[in-house]
Amino acid sequence: MRERTRAFLAHPRFQRFIIGVILINAATLGLETVPPVVEQYGHLLTAIDHIALYIFVAELLAKIYAERSAFLRDPWNIFDTTIVAIALAPATGGLSVLRSLRILRALRLLSVVPSLRRVVSALLRAMPGMSSIVVLLSLVLYVAAVMATKLYGESAPERFGSLPTSLFTLYQTMTGDDWGNIAREVMQTHPSAWIFFTIFILVCTFVVLNLFMAVVVSAMDEENAEERAALEDTSAHTQQILNELAELRKELAELRHEASQPSPR
């Protein structure tokens, strides 16, 4: 019975059904933010939300029954359980904020869709490398903020009057948000300020931030390589079993042939 339950849960049709339930539930939660829709179809949206929640709970209970202790060893199962547990928590009184967290159920797509699961796994794998880049970016921001405060603090106090203000302004510049007007404002007093901003943007945007992409792509390549290796191991194991079955069939056929031969008198 456990094997049948496990096979049912892993069946592609059931997985597509769960994906459909997640998408429908996410759509209904979004419609609950539209007052005219809630006024006319509020009871229907609530019923759909409850049905989806019951389906998620039933799926988790079935997984616990099928996998037993192995259920807790899978991080994705813990992720799904946490999201469903938040939805089951009472959303009244001081816990009314939990009603807004029901939309987190849409994140279950991360655990259901294999391609999204690979992306998340690659991002988690890239975290150690990304932490070093964050330190490098923070150092660049700090050095540039100290320089900008000393160079342009008097002429543009609203942008670079203090170290925290300079950090925020340079972070805004790094993201590309209105950096042109910031540079022009400073260049009215310091015409050569464009050199500082150009170098800063080149270092942060085109060098440091691209390192993030390189680390993530490298992690995804490693994830795909491990997946291909696992598939190759599985294929090799399956081929070995098929070869052994072929040998057994051959031996069985030889034994039948010998048994069918008349014994000499």
N, C-alpha and C positions, 0 to 999 in steps of 0.2 A: 504493500500500500504506500509506503514511503517513497519507493522508487517511482510509482505511478504519479504521485503528487509532485515529485521533483521534475519528472519529465513533462508534466502538464504546465508547471510554472516556467520551464525553459522553452516551451513550444513557441515558435515565432508568432503564431496567431494570438496566443495569450499576451505576448509582449506588445504586439500591435494594439490589442484591446486596452492594455494599461496605458499606453501612450495616448490613445484616444481619450480615455477618461481624464488623464492629466490635462490635456489640451482643453477639453470641454470645461473642466473645473476651473482652469485658469481664466477662460473666457467669461464664465458666470461671475467669478470674483471681480473681474474688470467691469462687468455690467452693473454690479452693485454700487459702483461709484457714480452712476448716472441716475439722478433723482427721478426723472420721469419713468425710466424703465423699472426702477424699484417700486414706484407707486403702483404700476400696472401689473408687473410680473414678480413682485417681491417674494410671494409664497412659492412660486415655481422655482426661482433661483435658490431659495433656501432648501427646497426639497432636493434639487440636483446636487447642491453642495453636500448635504447629508448623505445622499446615496454614494457620491464619490468617496467620502470619508469612510463609509462602511466597506466599500470595495477595497480601499487601501488597508484597512485593519484586517479584513479577511485574507488579503494577500500576505501580509506580514505573519499572521497566525499560521497560514499554510507553509510559509518558509520556515518558521520555527519548528513546525512538526516534521518537515521533510529533512531539514539540515541539522536539527538538534544542537549540539554544542558547537558545530562548525558555523552556526549562524552568527555568533558573537565574534568569530575570528575574521569576518569579512567587514572591512570598514564601510563599504557601501550599505550593508544592512544596518549598521549603527546610524549612518546618515539618514536612511529612510525612516528608521524608528524614531529618531529625534524629531524629524519634520512632522510625522503623524502624531507624536505625543504632544507637540505644540498645538496641533489642531484639536486634540481631545481635551486640552486644558480649558477650564471654565473661563468664559470671556465676559464676565460681569464684574462690577465693582472695581476694585483696584487692578484687576487683571484684564480690563476691557481693551488694553493695548494689544492683547494677544489676537484680537479679531483681525487687526491689520496684518498680523504675521501669517494668516492663513494662506496668503499668496505664495508663501515659501513652498507650498506643495508643488508649484510649477517647477521648482528646482529638482524634483524627482526625475525629470527628464535626463539629468546628468547621470543618474545611476541606471536608467533604463536603456538609453540610446548608447550603443557601444562606442560610436565615434566621439560623442561628447565625453564619455568616460575616459577615453584615451587622451583627450586634450587636457582634462583635469589632472590626470595622472602625470602627464608631461609637465604641467605647471608646477605640481608639487615636487617633482624630481628636480626642476630647475631652481627651486627656492634657495639652496645653498649658494649657487653661483650668482643668483640675483641679489642676495644679501651683500656680497662683495661690491657689486655695481652700485647698490644703494649707498654704501659707505663712500664710494668714490664720488658719486653725484652730490652727496651731502657736503663733502670736502670742497668740491668745486663751487657749490653755492655759497658756502661760508666764506671762502677766500674772495670770491667776486663781490659778496655783500660788504665785506670789510673795505675793499678797495672802492666800491661805489659810494659808501658812506663818507669816506675821507675825500674823495674827488668831487662828488656832486651833492653832498649833504647841505651845504650852505645855499647853493643855487636852486635846488629842488627839494626843500625840506619835506613836502608832502609825499614824495616818492622815496627819498633816500636820507631823511633826517635822522634816523636811528637805525641800529643794526636790525631789529625785528622788522621795521618798515622796509628796509632794503632787501631783506630775505623774501618778504612777501612780493615785492615789486619784481625781483629777479625770477621768482617762481612763476609769476604771471607772464613775464617775458619768455621764460623757457617753454611755457605751454602755447605761446604764440598769440595770447589774448591781448590785443590792443598794444602790442609792443612798439609799433610804429609811432603812435602818438607819444608814448613814454620817451622814446629816443628823440623825437623832434622837440619835446619840451626841454630836455636837457641840452640839446644841441643849440638852442637859442642863446645859451650862455657859454657852452663849451662845444664849439663846432667840430672838434675832433672826437667827440663822444661816440660817433658812429663806429669807430675802431673797436672800442670796448664792447659795445653791444653786438657787433658782428662776430668778434672772437667768442664771446660768451655763448651766443646762439649756436655757432658752429660746434663748439666743444660739447655743449649740453644736448642739443637736439640731434645733431648729425653724427655724433660720436658715442656719447654715453648712452643715450636712449636706444640707439641701434644695437648696442651691446646686449640690451635686454632681449631684443628680437633674436640675436644670435644664440644666446643661452637657451631660450625657449625652443628654437628650431633644433638645436643640438639635442635637447632633452627629448623632443618628439622623435627624432631619428633613433635615439637609443631605445625609446619605447617601442617603435615599430620593429627595430632589429630584434628585440627580445620576443616580441609577438611572433615574428617570422620564425625565430629559432624554436619557440614552443610548438608552433604548427609543424615544423619539420620533424621535431622529436616525436610528436603525436603521429605523424604520417609514417615515420620509420617504425614506431612501435606497432602501428596497425599493420604495416607490411610484414613485419616479423610474425605477427599472429596469423596472418593469411598464409604465409609460407609454412608455418607449423601445421595449420589445418590442412594444407595441400599434402604435406608429408603423411599426416595421419590418414587422410583419405586414400593415399596411395598404398600405405601399409594395410589398411582395411580391405582394399580391393584385392591385394595379393593374398591375404588370409582367406577371403571368400573364394578366390580362384583355387587355392590349395584345398579348401574344404570341399569344393565341387568335384575335384578329381577323384575317380574311383580308386579305392585302395587296392594294392596288388595282393593276389591270393598266394 
